[in-house]
């Protein structure tokens, strides 16, 4: 469980997150949606302890960062580390035995090659694999489907559903609404640093229509296509 109380975040004089109060429960999958710049990634970074902020973020375990796995939109890798070494490194950080990494390589990645040589999609799949093998209680996936092939997207959806079955708390941001519909129990709309709407599964279609209208408006008509 994650409990957020009066969370605010500033970059200089610019307030990016505005007095957020929200609980995320176990065995639930939450979608966080909003336009670019609405504060989604900043929220995730605050929860993961990568940003200073005002307010409180807590969990029912001792230290949130010790059982939280974060998949960044653009994962970072050292230049001279292989895929296998990266997975082992992240598991060692949790005192977890990674076991037979080759056997657990469900995305068929070239684990003996340097991670820095991977494509964008391969890097994301490597980072996801490492975070999953850490045996975390809470998972935050920032745009996990971007840059990833269709087959891997299907696998990721099944992984998220499995994490829910295991009682994990999962937070996802995505611009692909269909992936959120397939995985989430609730979707929260973030607008200019504030949560303005919470939607349950039965109303996901209405939220999708609303977001399309917000994003598109009359832009297509302005093109004057003939």
TORFISE-578073 format. One record per atom (N, C-alpha, C): x, y, z; residue in three letters. Coordinates in steps of 0.2 Angstrom, whole numbers, plus 2048, in hexadecimal, padded with zeros to 3 digits. Layout:
# TORFISE-578073
XYZAla
...
This chain:
# TORFISE-578073
8047FA800Unk
800800800Unk
804806800Unk
80280B7FCUnk
8058127FCUnk
8008177FFUnk
80281B803Unk
7FE821806Unk
802827805Unk
7FE82C801Unk
8018327FFUnk
7FD838803Unk
80083C806Unk
7FD84180AUnk
800848808Unk
7FB84D806Unk
7FD854805Unk
804854801Unk
8058507FBUnk
80B8507F7Unk
80B8567F2Unk
81085A7F3Unk
8118607EEUnk
81885F7ECUnk
81A8617E6Unk
8208617E3Unk
8218687DFUnk
82786B7E0Unk
8298717DDUnk
82F8707D9Unk
8308737D3Unk
8368747D0Unk
83787C7CFUnk
83B87E7D4Unk
83B8857D5Unk
8358887D7Unk
83288D7D3Unk
82C8907D5Unk
82688C7D2Unk
8278877CDUnk
8228847CAUnk
82087E7CEUnk
81987E7D0Unk
8168787D4Unk
8148737CFUnk
81786D7CFUnk
8168687CAUnk
8108637CDUnk
8108627D4Unk
80B85D7D7Unk
8088627DDUnk
8028617DDUnk
7FE8667E1Unk
7FA8627E7Unk
7FC8627EDUnk
7F985F7F2Unk
7F58597F1Unk
7F88547EFUnk
7F584D7EDUnk
7F48497F3Unk
7EE8467F4Unk
7ED8417F9Unk
7E983B7F6Unk
7ED8357F7Unk
7EA82F7F3Unk
7ED8297F7Unk
7E98247F7Unk
7EC81D7F9Unk
7EC8187F3Unk
7F18147F3Unk
7F180F7EEUnk
7F28087F2Unk
7ED8047F1Unk
7EC7FE7F5Unk
7F07F87F2Unk
7F17F27F6Unk
7F47EC7F3Unk
7EF7E97EFUnk
7F27E57EAUnk
7EE7E17E5Unk
7E97E57E1Unk
7EC7EB7DFUnk
7E87EF7DBUnk
7ED7F27D6Unk
7EA7F47D0Unk
7EE7F77CBUnk
7EB7FE7C9Unk
7EF8037C9Unk
7ED80A7C8Unk
7F080D7C2Unk
7EC8107BEUnk
7EE8137B8Unk
7EE81B7BAUnk
7F481E7B8Unk
7F48257B9Unk
7F58287B2Unk
7F082C7B0Unk
7F082F7A9Unk
7F08377AAUnk
7F283A7A4Unk
7F28417A4Unk
7F684379EUnk
7F584A79CUnk
7F984C797Unk
80184D799Unk
80584D794Unk
80C84E795Unk
80D854799Unk
81185479FUnk
8128597A3Unk
80D85A7A9Unk
8098557A9Unk
8048557AFUnk
8068537B5Unk
80C8507B6Unk
80F84E7BCUnk
8108477BDUnk
80E8437B8Unk
80E83B7BAUnk
8158397BCUnk
81A83A7B8Unk
8218387B9Unk
82483B7BFUnk
8228417C1Unk
8258447C7Unk
8218417CDUnk
81B83F7CCUnk
81883B7D2Unk
81B8357D3Unk
81D8317CEUnk
82082B7CFUnk
82782B7D2Unk
82A8307D0Unk
8318317D2Unk
8318337DAUnk
82C8377DCUnk
82B8397E3Unk
8298327E7Unk
82582E7E4Unk
8238287E8Unk
8298247E9Unk
82E8247E4Unk
83481F7E4Unk
8398227E8Unk
8388287EAUnk
83E82C7EEUnk
84382F7EAUnk
8428307E4Unk
8478337DFUnk
84683B7DFUnk
84183E7E2Unk
8408457E3Unk
83F8477EAUnk
84184D7EBUnk
83F8507F2Unk
8388537F1Unk
8348537F6Unk
82D8567F5Unk
82A8587FCUnk
82585B7FCUnk
82185D802Unk
81B858803Unk
81A856809Unk
81585180BUnk
81884B80DUnk
81384680DUnk
81583F80FUnk
81383A80AUnk
81883580AUnk
81782F806Unk
81982980AUnk
81582580CUnk
81681F810Unk
81381980DUnk
815813811Unk
81280D80FUnk
812809816Unk
80F803815Unk
80E7FF81BUnk
8147FB81DUnk
8197FB819Unk
8207F881AUnk
8247FD81DUnk
82A7FB81FUnk
82F800822Unk
83180581DUnk
835804818Unk
837809813Unk
83480780CUnk
83180C80AUnk
82E80B803Unk
8338097FEUnk
83880D7FEUnk
83D80C7F8Unk
8408057F8Unk
8408017FEUnk
8437FA7FEUnk
83E7F57FBUnk
8387F77FAUnk
8347F17F7Unk
8307F47F1Unk
8337FA7EEUnk
8307FD7E8Unk
8347FC7E2Unk
8317FA7DCUnk
8347F97D6Unk
8327FE7D1Unk
8368037CEUnk
8358087CAUnk
8378077C3Unk
8338067BEUnk
8358067B7Unk
83480D7B4Unk
83A8107B2Unk
83A8177B0Unk
8388177A8Unk
83581C7A6Unk
83481D79EUnk
83A81B79AUnk
84081E79CUnk
84681D799Unk
84B81A79EUnk
84C81479FUnk
8508117A4Unk
8578137A2Unk
85B8137A8Unk
8628157A8Unk
86780F7A8Unk
86C80E7A4Unk
8718097A5Unk
87880B7A5Unk
87C8087A9Unk
88380A7A8Unk
8868077A1Unk
88B80A79FUnk
88D809798Unk
890802797Unk
8937FF79CUnk
8977F979CUnk
8947F47A0Unk
88D7F37A0Unk
88A7EE7A4Unk
8857E979FUnk
8867E37A0Unk
8827DF79CUnk
87B7DE79FUnk
8767DC79AUnk
86F7DB79DUnk
86F7D67A3Unk
8737D17A3Unk
8737CC7A8Unk
8767CF7AFUnk
87B7D37AEUnk
87E7D77B4Unk
87A7DC7B7Unk
8767DF7B2Unk
8717E47B5Unk
86C7E17B9Unk
8697DB7B7Unk
8647D87BBUnk
8677D57C1Unk
86D7D27C1Unk
8707D07C7Unk
8717D67CCUnk
8737DC7C9Unk
8757E17CEUnk
86E7E47D1Unk
8697E47CEUnk
8637E77D1Unk
8607E17D6Unk
8617DB7D4Unk
85E7D67D9Unk
8637D67DFUnk
8697D77DFUnk
86E7D77E4Unk
86C7DD7E9Unk
86A7E37E6Unk
8687E87EAUnk
8627E77EFUnk
85E7E27EDUnk
8597E07F2Unk
85B7D97F5Unk
8617D77F5Unk
8637D17F8Unk
85F7CB7F5Unk
85D7CB7EFUnk
8597C67EBUnk
85E7C27E7Unk
85D7BB7E7Unk
8617B77E2Unk
85D7B77DCUnk
8607BA7D6Unk
85D7BA7D0Unk
85C7B37CDUnk
85F7AE7CFUnk
85E7A77CDUnk
8617A77C6Unk
85E7A27C2Unk
8607A17BBUnk
85D7A77B7Unk
8617AC7B6Unk
85F7B27B2Unk
85D7B07ABUnk
8617AC7A8Unk
85F7AA7A1Unk
8587A67A0Unk
8577A27A5Unk
85079F7A6Unk
84B7A47A6Unk
84C7A97AAUnk
8477AE7ACUnk
8477B47A6Unk
84A7B37A1Unk
84B7B879CUnk
8457B7797Unk
83F7B9799Unk
8397B8796Unk
8387BC78FUnk
83C7C278FUnk
83C7C6789Unk
8417C4784Unk
8457BF785Unk
84A7BC781Unk
84F7C277FUnk
8527C5784Unk
8577CB783Unk
85E7C8783Unk
8627CB77FUnk
8697C977EUnk
86D7CB785Unk
86C7C778AUnk
86F7C9791Unk
8767CA791Unk
87A7C778DUnk
8817C778DUnk
8847CD789Unk
8807D1786Unk
8827D7783Unk
8817DD788Unk
8847E3786Unk
8847E978AUnk
87D7EC78AUnk
87A7ED78FUnk
8737F078FUnk
8737F778BUnk
8787FA78BUnk
878801787Unk
878800780Unk
8797FA77DUnk
8787F9776Unk
8717F6774Unk
86D7F6779Unk
8667F3778Unk
8627F9775Unk
85C7F7771Unk
8587FB76FUnk
8537FE774Unk
84F803773Unk
84B806778Unk
84780177BUnk
8437FD777Unk
83F7F877AUnk
8427F377EUnk
8487F177CUnk
84C7EC77FUnk
84E7EE786Unk
8507F5786Unk
8527F878DUnk
84D7F8792Unk
8477F978FUnk
8417F9794Unk
83F7F2796Unk
8407ED792Unk
83E7E7794Unk
8447E4799Unk
84A7E6798Unk
84F7E479DUnk
84E7E77A3Unk
84C7EE7A4Unk
84B7F17AAUnk
8457EE7ADUnk
8407EC7AAUnk
83A7E97ACUnk
83B7E27AFUnk
83F7DE7ACUnk
8417D87AEUnk
8457D87B5Unk
8497DD7B5Unk
84D7DE7BCUnk
8497E07C1Unk
8447E57C0Unk
8407E77C5Unk
83B7E27C8Unk
8397DD7C3Unk
8347D87C5Unk
8387D37C9Unk
83E7D17C8Unk
8427CC7CBUnk
8447CE7D2Unk
8437D57D4Unk
8457D77DAUnk
8407D57E0Unk
83A7D37DEUnk
8357D07E2Unk
8327D67E6Unk
8317DC7E3Unk
82E7E27E6Unk
8277E17E8Unk
8247E57EDUnk
81D7E57EFUnk
8197EA7EBUnk
81D7EF7E9Unk
81A7F57E5Unk
81D7F67DFUnk
81A7F77D9Unk
81D7F87D3Unk
81A7FE7D0Unk
81E8027CDUnk
81C8087C9Unk
81F8087C2Unk
81B8087BDUnk
81D8077B6Unk
81B80D7B3Unk
8208117B1Unk
81F8187ADUnk
8208167A6Unk
81A8167A2Unk
81981579BUnk
81D80E799Unk
81B80979CUnk
81E80279BUnk
81D800794Unk
818802790Unk
81680078AUnk
819803784Unk
81C809785Unk
81F80D780Unk
82580A77EUnk
82680A777Unk
82C808774Unk
82D800774Unk
8287FD776Unk
8287F5777Unk
8247F2772Unk
8267EC76FUnk
8227E976AUnk
81B7E676CUnk
8177E4768Unk
8107E2769Unk
8107DC76EUnk
8157D776CUnk
8157D1770Unk
8177D2777Unk
81C7D7778Unk
81E7D877EUnk
8197DC782Unk
8157E077FUnk
8107E4782Unk
80B7DF785Unk
8097DA782Unk
8057D4784Unk
8077D178AUnk
80E7D078AUnk
8117CC790Unk
8117D1796Unk
8127D8795Unk
8127DC79AUnk
80B7DD79DUnk
8067DD799Unk
7FF7DD79CUnk
7FE7D77A0Unk
8007D179EUnk
7FF7CB7A2Unk
8047CB7A9Unk
80A7CE7A8Unk
80E7CF7AEUnk
80A7D37B3Unk
8077D97B1Unk
8047DD7B6Unk
7FE7DA7B9Unk
7FA7D67B5Unk
7F57D27B8Unk
7F77CD7BDUnk
7FD7CA7BCUnk
8007C57C1Unk
8027C97C7Unk
8057CF7C6Unk
8077D27CCUnk
8017D47D1Unk
7FB7D67CEUnk
7F57D77D2Unk
7F37D17D5Unk
7F37CB7D2Unk
7F17C47D5Unk
7F67C37DBUnk
7FC7C57DBUnk
8017C47E0Unk
8007C97E6Unk
7FB7CE7E5Unk
7FA7D27EAUnk
7FF7D97EAUnk
8027DA7E4Unk
8067E07E4Unk
8027E67E2Unk
8057EC7E4Unk
8027F27E2Unk
8067F57DCUnk
8027F67D7Unk
8057F87D0Unk
8027FF7CEUnk
8078037CCUnk
80580A7C9Unk
80880A7C2Unk
80380C7BDUnk
80580D7B6Unk
8038137B3Unk
8088167AFUnk
80681C7ABUnk
8078197A4Unk
80281B7A0Unk
802819799Unk
7FE81E794Unk
80081F78EUnk
7FC823789Unk
7F881E785Unk
7F9817786Unk
7F5812783Unk
7EF810787Unk
7E9813786Unk
7E481278AUnk
7E280B78BUnk
7E2807785Unk
7E0800785Unk
7E47FC78AUnk
7EA7FE78BUnk
7EE7FA790Unk
7EC7FB797Unk
7EA801798Unk
7E780379FUnk
7E17FF7A0Unk
7DC7FF79BUnk
7D67FB79CUnk
7D77F479DUnk
7DC7F179AUnk
7DE7EA79BUnk
7E17E87A2Unk
7E37ED7A5Unk
7E77EC7ABUnk
7E57EF7B2Unk
7E27F57B1Unk
7E07F97B7Unk
7DA7F87BBUnk
7DA7F97C1Unk
7D47F97C5Unk
7D18007C5Unk
7D58057C6Unk
7D380C7C6Unk
7D88107C2Unk
7D58157BFUnk
7D981A7BBUnk
7D88217BEUnk
7DE8247C0Unk
7DE82B7C3Unk
7E08307BDUnk
7DD8357BCUnk
7DE83A7B8Unk
7E28407BBUnk
7E88417B9Unk
7EC8477BCUnk
7ED84C7B7Unk
7EB8527B9Unk
7EB8587B5Unk
7EE85E7B9Unk
7F38617B6Unk
7F78667B9Unk
7F98657C0Unk
7FB85F7C1Unk
7FE85D7C8Unk
7F885C7CDUnk
7F285B7CBUnk
7ED8597D0Unk
7E98537CDUnk
7E784F7D1Unk
7E28497CFUnk
7DB84C7CFUnk
7D884C7C9Unk
7D284F7C8Unk
7CC84A7C7Unk
7CE8437C6Unk
7C983E7C5Unk
7CB8377C7Unk
7C78337CAUnk
7C982C7CBUnk
7C38287C8Unk
7C58237C3Unk
7C08207BFUnk
7C18187C1Unk
7BC8157C2Unk
7BC80D7C2Unk
7BB80A7BCUnk
7BC8047BBUnk
7BC8007B5Unk
7B68017B1Unk
7B08017B4Unk
7AA8017B0Unk
7A98087ACUnk
7AD80D7AEUnk
7AD8147ABUnk
7B38157A7Unk
7B78107A6Unk
7BE8127A2Unk
7BC81579BUnk
7B7812798Unk
7B5814791Unk
7B481C791Unk
7B081E796Unk
7AE825796Unk
7B4829797Unk
7B982779BUnk
7BF82B79CUnk
7C382B796Unk
7C3826792Unk
7C782678CUnk
7C482B787Unk
7BE82B787Unk
7BA830782Unk
7BC837784Unk
7BC83878BUnk
7BD83F78EUnk
7C484178CUnk
7C983C78DUnk
7D083E78CUnk
7D183F784Unk
7CE83C780Unk
7CF83D779Unk
7CC844777Unk
7C784677AUnk
7C484D779Unk
7C985277BUnk
7CC851781Unk
7D1855784Unk
7D785677FUnk
7D985077DUnk
7DF850779Unk
7DE853772Unk
7D885176FUnk
7D7853768Unk
7D4859767Unk
7CE85A76AUnk
7CA860769Unk
7C8860762Unk
7C986675FUnk
7C8867758Unk
7CE868754Unk
7D3865756Unk
7DA865753Unk
7DA86274CUnk
7D685D74BUnk
7D6859744Unk
7D285E73FUnk
7CD861741Unk
7C986673DUnk
7CE86B73BUnk
7D286E73FUnk
7D787373DUnk
7DB872738Unk
7DD86B737Unk
7E1869731Unk
7DE86B72AUnk
7D786B72AUnk
7D486C724Unk
7D586671FUnk
7D5860721Unk
7D785A71CUnk
7D185A717Unk
7D4858711Unk
7CF85770BUnk
7D1851708Unk
